[in-house]
Amino acid sequence: MWCYRGGSISTEPRINDRIRVPEVRLVGPSGEQVGIVPLAKALELAQEYDLDLVEVAASARPPVCKLMDYGKFKYESAMKAREARKNQAHTVIKEMKLRPKIDPHDYDTKKGHVVRFLKQGDKVKITIMFRGREQSRPELGYRLLQRLASDVEDLGFIESNPKQDGRNMIMVLGPHKKKTEAMAEAREAQAARKAERQGVAATDEDAPAEETDLVEAEHTEAAEAAEVTEAAADEANAEA
């Protein structure tokens, strides 16, 4: 029985001497079509341009190769992939647990968390936990869930209606905003806060200069007043 024992299959394209075909369809550094040329000629051109010969379409007949700086190409591709992952939106399901007879202060705190999750574009799973005799009063949990949904209706909606699950009652709230929109707004708010902080810092730097100008103006006025006084005294002495 045949069994494959090799390593992982490489997804990297073949470059330069790793290309094993007699001829290739060559694309120049600027994307111009050079045509079908022998592999030796393509390698010679790559050396002449100080670039790499990269196989970009191995399944073509003959394979398509391009002259490029492969190291720079890999770096730029990695940066693009990183930026794409950074901007990729992942909807997360958060969970918030409450008791049927929750204290008003605790309710406000829990609701604040739900508001924050919905603003971030995440779904929220609300779980009402029943204990002891509370299990015979499921309407308490239902009313609490309806109250919470009503309090945050401007940010989210009931995606999954309340349902009993053993000792718990569960409801799922979905955000009105998409995750991508929430992320964009968060970045804009962060940029605005940064600009505001920079503006405050610039104002603080200008303040000492303004104070110095004010002190210098006061000294100038005092000096001018002293000169006037001295001149008046000289005139009085002359008349005497």
C-alpha positions as CSV (number, residue, x, y, z in Angstrom):
1,M,0.0,0.0,0.0
2,W,1.4,3.4,-1.0
3,C,1.8,5.9,1.8
4,Y,2.9,9.6,1.5
5,R,5.6,10.4,4.0
6,G,6.8,13.6,2.7
7,G,6.7,17.0,4.4
8,S,4.1,19.7,3.9
9,I,3.5,20.9,0.3
10,S,5.0,24.3,-0.3
11,T,2.7,27.1,-1.5
12,E,5.6,29.3,-2.4
13,P,6.0,29.9,-6.2
14,R,9.1,28.5,-7.9
15,I,11.8,31.1,-8.6
16,N,15.0,31.3,-10.6
17,D,16.9,28.0,-10.7
18,R,13.9,26.1,-9.1
19,I,11.9,26.5,-12.3
20,R,12.3,23.3,-14.3
21,V,10.8,23.9,-17.8
22,P,12.4,24.4,-21.2
23,E,10.6,27.7,-21.9
24,V,8.3,30.2,-20.3
25,R,5.9,33.0,-21.2
26,L,7.8,36.0,-19.8
27,V,6.3,39.1,-18.4
28,G,8.6,42.1,-17.9
29,P,9.2,44.2,-14.7
30,S,6.5,46.7,-15.7
31,G,4.0,44.1,-16.8
32,E,4.9,44.2,-20.5
33,Q,4.5,41.0,-22.5
34,V,7.9,39.7,-23.6
35,G,6.6,36.5,-25.1
36,I,7.7,32.9,-25.1
37,V,11.4,32.6,-24.4
38,P,13.8,29.8,-23.4
39,L,14.3,29.4,-19.7
40,A,18.0,30.2,-20.0
41,K,17.2,33.5,-21.8
42,A,14.6,34.4,-19.1
43,L,17.2,33.8,-16.3
44,E,19.7,35.8,-18.2
45,L,17.3,38.8,-18.4
46,A,16.5,38.4,-14.7
47,Q,20.3,38.6,-13.9
48,E,20.6,41.6,-16.2
49,Y,17.8,43.5,-14.5
50,D,19.0,42.3,-11.0
51,L,15.6,40.8,-10.4
52,D,14.1,37.4,-9.8
53,L,12.3,35.1,-12.3
54,V,9.1,34.1,-10.5
55,E,6.6,31.5,-11.8
56,V,3.2,33.2,-11.4
57,A,1.1,30.7,-13.3
58,A,2.5,27.2,-13.1
59,S,-0.6,25.5,-14.7
60,A,-0.3,27.5,-18.0
61,R,1.4,26.0,-21.0
62,P,4.1,27.2,-21.0
63,P,4.2,28.5,-17.4
64,V,4.0,32.3,-17.0
65,C,6.9,33.9,-15.3
66,K,7.5,37.5,-14.3
67,L,10.6,39.5,-13.6
68,M,10.3,41.1,-10.1
69,D,12.0,41.7,-6.8
70,Y,10.6,38.7,-5.0
71,G,11.7,39.8,-1.5
72,K,9.9,43.1,-1.9
73,F,6.9,41.3,-3.4
74,K,6.6,39.0,-0.3
75,Y,7.0,41.9,2.1
76,E,4.2,43.9,0.4
77,S,2.0,40.9,0.2
78,A,2.5,40.2,4.0
79,M,1.6,43.9,4.8
80,K,-1.6,43.7,2.7
81,A,-2.6,40.5,4.4
82,R,-1.9,42.0,7.8
83,E,-4.0,45.1,7.0
84,A,-6.8,42.9,5.7
85,R,-6.8,40.9,9.0
86,K,-6.8,44.1,11.0
87,N,-9.9,45.4,9.2
88,Q,-11.6,42.1,9.2
89,A,-14.8,42.1,11.3
90,H,-15.4,39.2,13.6
91,T,-18.8,39.3,15.3
92,V,-18.4,38.1,18.8
93,I,-21.2,36.8,21.1
94,K,-20.8,38.2,24.6
95,E,-22.7,36.8,27.5
96,M,-24.4,38.7,30.4
97,K,-26.0,36.8,33.3
98,L,-28.7,38.2,35.5
99,R,-30.9,37.0,38.4
100,P,-34.7,37.4,38.2
101,K,-34.8,39.6,41.4
102,I,-31.7,41.7,40.4
103,D,-30.9,44.9,42.4
104,P,-31.6,48.2,40.5
105,H,-28.0,49.2,40.8
106,D,-26.8,45.9,39.5
107,Y,-29.3,46.1,36.7
108,D,-28.0,49.4,35.6
109,T,-24.4,48.1,35.7
110,K,-25.3,45.0,33.6
111,K,-27.3,47.1,31.2
112,G,-24.2,49.4,30.7
113,H,-22.2,46.4,29.7
114,V,-24.8,45.3,27.2
115,V,-24.9,48.8,25.7
116,R,-21.1,48.8,25.3
117,F,-21.2,45.4,23.6
118,L,-23.9,46.4,21.2
119,K,-22.1,49.7,20.4
120,Q,-19.0,47.5,19.5
121,G,-21.2,45.6,17.0
122,D,-21.2,42.4,19.1
123,K,-24.2,40.1,19.8
124,V,-25.2,39.6,23.5
125,K,-26.5,36.5,25.0
126,I,-28.6,37.4,28.1
127,T,-29.0,34.5,30.6
128,I,-31.5,34.7,33.5
129,M,-30.5,32.2,36.2
130,F,-33.3,30.8,38.4
131,R,-32.6,29.2,41.8
132,G,-34.9,27.3,44.1
133,R,-38.4,28.6,44.1
134,E,-37.6,31.1,41.4
135,Q,-38.0,28.3,38.9
136,S,-41.7,28.3,39.4
137,R,-41.9,32.0,38.4
138,P,-40.5,32.1,34.8
139,E,-42.6,35.2,34.1
140,L,-40.1,37.2,36.3
141,G,-37.3,36.3,33.9
142,Y,-39.4,37.0,30.8
143,R,-40.4,40.4,32.0
144,L,-36.8,41.3,32.9
145,L,-35.6,40.3,29.4
146,Q,-38.3,42.3,27.8
147,R,-37.4,45.3,29.9
148,L,-33.7,45.0,29.0
149,A,-34.6,44.7,25.3
150,S,-36.8,47.8,25.5
151,D,-34.0,49.8,27.3
152,V,-31.5,49.1,24.5
153,E,-33.8,49.0,21.5
154,D,-32.0,52.0,20.0
155,L,-28.8,49.9,19.8
156,G,-30.0,46.3,19.3
157,F,-32.9,44.1,18.6
158,I,-34.1,40.7,19.8
159,E,-32.5,38.2,17.5
160,S,-33.6,35.1,19.5
161,N,-36.7,35.3,21.6
162,P,-36.6,34.3,25.3
163,K,-36.7,30.6,25.8
164,Q,-36.3,28.3,28.8
165,D,-33.2,26.2,29.0
166,G,-33.2,24.1,32.1
167,R,-32.8,26.4,35.1
168,N,-32.0,29.3,32.8
169,M,-33.9,31.5,30.4
170,I,-31.9,32.8,27.4
171,M,-32.4,35.6,24.9
172,V,-30.0,36.9,22.2
173,L,-29.7,40.6,21.3
174,G,-28.2,41.6,17.9
175,P,-26.7,45.0,17.2
176,H,-28.2,47.4,14.7
177,K,-24.7,48.4,13.5
178,K,-22.5,46.1,11.6
179,K,-19.1,45.2,13.2
180,T,-17.3,47.1,10.4
181,E,-19.3,50.3,11.1
182,A,-18.6,50.1,14.8
183,M,-14.9,49.6,14.2
184,A,-14.8,52.5,11.8
185,E,-16.6,54.8,14.3
186,A,-14.2,53.7,17.1
187,R,-11.2,54.5,14.9
188,E,-12.7,58.0,14.1
189,A,-13.4,58.7,17.8
190,Q,-9.8,57.6,18.7
191,A,-8.4,59.9,16.0
192,A,-10.6,62.8,17.3
193,R,-9.4,62.3,20.9
194,K,-5.8,62.1,19.7
195,A,-6.2,65.4,17.8
196,E,-7.8,67.0,20.8
197,R,-5.0,66.0,23.1
198,Q,-2.4,67.3,20.6
199,G,-4.4,70.6,20.5
200,V,-4.4,70.9,24.3
201,A,-0.6,70.2,24.4
202,A,0.0,72.9,21.8
203,T,-2.0,75.4,23.8
204,D,-0.1,74.5,27.0
205,E,3.2,75.1,25.1
206,D,2.0,78.6,23.9
207,A,0.8,79.7,27.3
208,P,4.3,80.3,28.9
209,A,5.2,82.5,25.8
210,E,2.1,84.6,26.3
211,E,2.9,85.0,30.0
212,T,6.5,86.1,29.1
213,D,5.2,88.7,26.7
214,L,2.8,90.0,29.4
215,V,5.6,90.3,31.9
216,E,7.9,92.0,29.4
217,A,5.1,94.5,28.6
218,E,4.6,95.3,32.3
219,H,8.4,95.9,32.7
220,T,8.3,98.2,29.6
221,E,5.4,100.2,31.0
222,A,7.2,100.5,34.4
223,A,10.4,101.7,32.7
224,E,8.5,104.3,30.7
225,A,6.7,105.5,33.9
226,A,10.1,105.8,35.7
227,E,11.5,107.9,32.8
228,V,8.5,110.3,32.9
229,T,8.9,110.7,36.7
230,E,12.6,111.4,36.3
231,A,11.9,114.0,33.5
232,A,9.4,115.7,35.8
233,A,11.8,115.9,38.6
234,D,14.5,117.4,36.4
235,E,12.1,120.1,35.2
236,A,11.2,120.9,38.8
237,N,14.8,121.2,39.8
238,A,15.5,123.5,36.8
239,E,12.6,125.9,37.8
240,A,13.9,126.0,41.3
